[in-house]
Amino acid sequence: MTENTAEARPLPHTLPEYQGFTRQMQEVIKHFTGYKVWTSDAGSLYATRVRDLTVPEREAGLAQTIAADKPLALADAITEQMRMASEVAASS
């Protein structure tokens, strides 16, 4: 699986609550192609990077897998991870 170079583009907050959980999850999956997104049997949401983190990224506190309870929270967490990754890349 190749990583999408557009991964660093944050998700525009076009996922209003009224769209519903399924539609929001579809948008998160479609937008963040550098992640595999899924829902656990218990209902928790997860996103795992499709590539391994580099040593500098791990040292900067980036996570291979992140969790959230709602699609918007997951999108925000992925966006924050992308911001952190950009900072690591800029300092390299």
N, C-alpha and C positions, 0 to 999 in steps of 0.2 A: 504494500500500500504506500503510495507516495503522499507526502505532506503538501497540502495546499499552501502556496506562498501568500495567499490573501489572509492567512490566519490572524495576522496582527490587526486586522480591521475590526474595531469593536462593533458589537451588535447594536443597531439603533433600537431604542426602546419603542418598538412598534408592536409589542406584545401585551396589549391591555388585558386586564384580568377577564373581561367579558369574552375574550376569544376562546377561553376554555383550555383546560390542561392539555388535551391532545394536540390542538392547533399550536399552542405555545411550544410543546416538545418538538413538533415537526419543524418549527422555525429555528429552534436551537440546534437541532441536528443538521438542518440544511446550512445554517450559517457557519457553524464551527466545525468545518470539515477536518481540521487537524485533531479532532477528538472523536472517540467512540462514546456515544451517550446512551445510557440505558436506565431502566427503572428496576429496582430490586423487587423481589417477591413481597417485601415488607412495605414497599411504596417509596423508598428513598431513591433519590436521583443521583446518578454518578456520571462523571465524564473522565475518561482516561485518554491521555495523549497517545497518538498512534506512533510516535517515535519516542525513544528513550531520551531522558534529560541528560544534558552534558554535566560534567563535574561542576563547572561554575554556576550553572542553573540550580543544581541541588544545593550547593553551598549558599546560594542567595535565598534559599527557602522556597523555591518552586516545588510544586507537588506533581507527581506523576498522575495521581487520581484525586479528584475533588468530589465533594458531595454537597447536596443541598436538599431542601424540602419542597421547593417550588421551581418551576422552569425559569422564572425571572431571576431568582436567587442564583441558580446555576449559571445563567448567562452572565450575571454580575461577577461571579467567582471566576469564570473562565476569562472574562475581560480583564480582571485584576491580574490573573496569571500572565496574560499576554502583555500587560503593561510592565510587569516585573521582568519578563523575558526580554522586552525591548531595552530596558535599563541595563541588563546584563550584557546584551549584545553591544550596546553603545559603549560600555566600559571595557570591552575586549580589544 
